[in-house]
Amino acid sequence: MFALMIAFVVFGAVALLVVSVARPQVSLTEMRIETLRRQVATGDLSELVLPFSDRILRPTMQGFGRSVASMLPGNLLASIQKSLIMAGKSMPASTFVTFSALSTALLTGLAIVVLAAMGGVSAQGFMGLLVMATIGFCLPLFWLRTAVKSRQRSILKGLPDALDLITTCVEAGLGLDAALAKVSEQMKGPLAEEFSQTLREVSMGRLRREALSDLGQRTGVPGLISFVNAIIQAEQLGVSIAHVLKVQSDQMRTHRRQRAEQLAHEAPVKMMFPLVMCIFPAFMLVILGPAMIRISDQMM
């Protein structure tokens, strides 16, 4: 009886193995082709009418970016995402990592082609390869840092005028939300966009102090963070917002004047290098050129 059970189990296992091997395997490509045939037969061509970049390139790049991002530490991805938000770029960190990897691969491949054309890899060529790979990796980071600084500079430039307008609106009887809405309507630029986003968050039910705090953290501008903290403290302590806005507006104008004076004092130092390297040699050539020609004629 026991031998019969063993024989039955072995027979069943062999039969299942044969059936699994004999059954036709449907590959992923065949499944995709069959899906497209059904879409054509039913007239559902919503996916087929999409451009090639949306159907193939973007999913491929997103998958590659997620694979590369999974190998990076979480704090690095969080820092990149924060920088992208501060730069006003609606781009996930994985996409930025993809661009960084492509830039590194492109410049590294270019360096390899140049080394192959020169006839081989030497110590200097290997160092040049490392330098090109480093440049390719740092170029997206440099672009991101430049975008963050440019946006922060634009916000800081328009902040004093925005505070003056907010103060005027509040003193005229409008509420803070209405004053921010008026600023977002009358002004253009990243500061108006940030105020509009804050108002949308408040209208969706978020607390105003949380939306304002997120506004300061999202931009990273010290002046705007100081303004947001002053508004939040005024609401919590029951202080007149109009008075706080007036004080903040005066301080912001003072800071703008001090910053302009600082840039004016730094201008001579910054102008020294182009003067010495570019203008001074040409000036000396114009002055001493005729004298050198006369001296050479007399000596001959």
C-alpha positions in Angstrom: 0.0 0.0 0.0 2.8 2.4 0.9 4.6 1.5 -2.3 1.5 2.2 -4.3 1.1 5.7 -2.7 4.8 6.5 -3.5 4.3 5.4 -7.1 1.1 7.6 -7.4 2.9 10.6 -6.0 5.9 10.2 -8.4 3.5 9.7 -11.3 1.6 12.9 -10.4 4.8 14.9 -10.1 6.1 13.6 -13.4 2.8 14.4 -15.1 2.7 17.9 -13.7 6.3 18.5 -14.9 5.4 17.2 -18.4 2.3 19.4 -18.6 4.2 22.5 -17.4 6.9 21.9 -20.0 4.6 21.1 -22.8 2.3 24.1 -22.2 3.2 27.0 -24.5 4.9 29.8 -22.7 3.6 33.3 -23.6 6.4 35.9 -23.6 6.0 39.5 -22.5 6.4 40.6 -26.1 3.6 38.3 -27.2 1.4 39.5 -24.4 2.1 43.1 -25.5 1.3 42.3 -29.2 -1.9 40.6 -28.2 -2.9 43.6 -26.1 -2.3 45.9 -29.0 -4.4 43.7 -31.3 -7.3 43.8 -28.9 -7.0 47.6 -28.7 -7.0 47.9 -32.5 -10.0 45.5 -32.8 -12.0 47.4 -30.1 -11.0 50.8 -31.4 -9.4 51.8 -28.0 -6.3 53.6 -29.4 -5.9 56.0 -26.5 -2.5 54.6 -25.7 -1.4 54.4 -29.3 -2.1 58.0 -30.1 0.4 59.1 -27.4 3.8 60.3 -28.7 6.8 58.1 -28.7 8.4 60.0 -25.8 5.3 59.5 -23.5 4.9 55.8 -24.4 8.5 54.6 -24.4 11.1 57.2 -23.4 9.5 58.6 -20.3 8.6 55.3 -18.7 12.1 53.9 -19.5 13.8 57.0 -18.0 11.6 56.8 -14.9 12.4 53.2 -14.4 16.1 53.8 -14.8 15.9 56.7 -12.5 14.1 54.7 -9.8 16.7 51.9 -10.1 19.6 54.4 -9.7 17.9 56.3 -6.9 17.3 53.0 -5.0 21.1 52.7 -4.7 21.6 56.2 -3.2 21.2 57.1 0.4 17.9 58.5 1.5 19.3 61.7 2.9 21.0 62.5 -0.4 17.7 62.1 -2.3 15.9 64.2 0.3 18.5 67.0 -0.1 18.1 66.8 -3.9 14.3 66.9 -3.7 14.5 69.9 -1.3 16.8 71.7 -3.7 14.5 71.0 -6.6 11.5 72.4 -4.7 13.6 75.5 -3.8 14.5 75.9 -7.5 10.8 75.7 -8.4 11.3 72.6 -10.5 8.4 70.1 -10.6 10.7 67.2 -11.0 11.2 64.1 -8.8 14.6 63.4 -7.4 14.8 60.2 -9.5 14.5 62.1 -12.7 17.3 64.5 -11.6 19.5 61.4 -10.7 18.8 60.1 -14.2 20.0 63.3 -15.9 23.1 63.2 -13.7 23.8 59.6 -14.6 23.3 60.4 -18.3 25.6 63.4 -18.1 28.3 61.4 -16.4 28.0 58.6 -19.0 28.0 61.0 -21.9 31.2 62.8 -20.9 32.8 59.6 -19.8 32.0 58.0 -23.2 33.3 61.1 -25.0 36.6 60.8 -23.0 36.9 57.1 -23.9 36.4 57.9 -27.6 39.1 60.6 -27.4 41.5 58.2 -25.6 40.8 55.5 -28.2 41.5 57.9 -31.0 44.8 59.0 -29.4 46.0 55.4 -29.4 45.6 54.0 -25.9 45.1 54.6 -22.2 47.9 56.2 -20.2 48.1 57.5 -16.7 47.3 61.0 -17.9 44.5 59.7 -20.0 43.0 57.8 -17.0 43.2 61.0 -15.0 41.5 62.9 -17.8 38.8 60.2 -17.8 38.2 60.7 -14.1 38.1 64.5 -14.6 35.5 64.2 -17.3 33.4 61.8 -15.3 33.5 64.2 -12.3 32.5 67.1 -14.5 29.6 65.1 -15.9 28.5 64.3 -12.4 28.8 67.9 -11.2 27.2 69.7 -14.1 23.6 68.9 -13.1 24.4 69.8 -9.5 25.9 73.1 -10.6 22.8 73.8 -12.7 20.5 73.0 -9.8 22.5 75.2 -7.4 22.5 78.1 -9.9 18.7 77.7 -10.4 18.1 77.8 -6.6 20.3 80.9 -6.1 18.7 82.7 -9.1 15.2 82.0 -7.8 16.1 83.1 -4.2 17.6 86.2 -5.6 14.5 87.0 -7.5 12.3 86.4 -4.5 14.5 88.6 -2.3 14.5 91.4 -4.9 10.7 91.5 -5.0 10.1 91.0 -1.3 10.3 94.6 -0.2 7.8 95.8 -2.8 5.5 92.9 -1.9 5.6 93.7 1.8 4.8 97.4 1.1 1.8 96.3 -1.0 0.7 93.9 1.7 1.0 96.6 4.4 -1.0 99.0 2.4 -3.8 96.5 1.7 -4.0 95.5 5.4 -4.0 99.1 6.6 -6.8 99.8 4.0 -9.0 97.2 5.7 -8.2 93.9 3.8 -7.4 90.7 5.6 -4.0 89.0 5.3 -5.3 86.4 2.8 -6.9 89.1 0.6 -3.7 91.1 0.8 -1.7 88.1 -0.3 -4.1 87.5 -3.1 -3.8 91.1 -4.3 0.0 90.7 -4.3 -0.2 87.5 -6.4 -2.5 89.3 -8.8 -0.5 92.5 -9.1 3.0 91.1 -9.1 4.8 88.6 -11.4 7.6 86.2 -10.6 8.4 83.3 -8.2 7.2 85.3 -5.1 3.7 85.8 -6.5 3.7 82.1 -7.5 4.6 81.1 -3.9 1.9 83.3 -2.4 -0.6 81.8 -4.8 0.3 78.3 -3.8 0.1 79.2 -0.1 -3.4 80.7 -0.7 -4.5 77.5 -2.5 -3.3 75.4 0.4 -5.2 77.6 2.9 -8.4 77.4 0.7 -8.1 73.6 0.7 -8.4 73.6 4.5 -4.8 73.8 5.7 -4.0 76.0 8.7 -2.6 79.3 7.7 0.4 79.2 10.0 1.3 75.8 8.6 1.0 77.0 5.0 3.1 80.1 5.8 5.7 78.0 7.6 5.9 75.7 4.6 6.2 78.8 2.4 9.4 79.9 4.2 10.9 76.4 4.2 10.0 75.9 0.6 11.9 79.0 -0.6 14.8 79.1 1.8 15.0 82.9 1.7 16.0 84.3 5.1 14.0 87.5 4.7 10.8 85.6 3.8 11.4 83.2 6.6 11.7 86.1 9.1 8.5 87.7 7.7 6.6 84.4 8.0 7.8 83.8 11.6 6.7 87.4 12.5 3.2 86.8 11.1 2.8 83.5 12.9 4.0 84.9 16.2 1.6 87.9 15.8 -1.3 85.6 15.2 -0.4 83.5 18.2 0.1 86.4 20.6 -2.7 88.5 19.3 -0.6 91.4 18.1 -1.8 93.7 15.4 -0.8 92.3 12.0 -0.7 95.7 10.4 1.9 96.9 12.9 4.0 93.8 12.4 3.8 94.2 8.6 4.8 97.9 8.9 7.9 97.0 11.0 8.8 94.1 8.6 8.4 96.4 5.6 10.7 99.0 7.2 13.3 96.4 8.1 13.2 94.9 4.6 13.7 98.3 2.9 16.7 98.9 5.3 18.2 95.5 4.4 17.8 96.3 0.7 19.6 99.6 1.1 22.4 97.9 3.1 22.7 95.2 0.5 22.9 97.7 -2.3 25.6 99.6 -0.4 27.5 96.3 0.2 27.4 95.5 -3.6 28.6 99.1 -4.4 31.6 98.6 -2.0 32.4 95.2 -3.6 32.2 96.6 -7.2 35.8 98.1 -7.3 37.3 94.9 -6.1 35.4 92.9 -8.7 36.3 95.3 -11.4 40.0 95.0 -10.7 40.5 91.7 -12.3 38.9 92.5 -15.7 40.8 95.8 -15.7 44.2 94.2 -15.0 43.7 91.2 -17.2 41.8 92.8 -20.2 41.8 96.6 -20.3 45.2 97.4 -18.8 47.3 95.4 -21.4 45.5 97.0 -24.3 45.9 100.5 -22.7 49.6 100.0 -22.2 49.9 98.7 -25.8 48.2 101.8 -27.1 50.5 104.1 -25.0 53.8 102.3 -25.3 53.3 101.0 -28.9 54.4 104.1 -30.8 57.3 104.7 -28.4 58.5 101.1 -28.9 58.3 101.5 -32.7 60.3 104.8 -32.6 63.0 103.2 -30.4 63.3 100.2 -32.7 63.6 102.5 -35.8 66.4 104.5 -34.1 68.3 101.5 -33.0 68.2 100.1 -36.6 
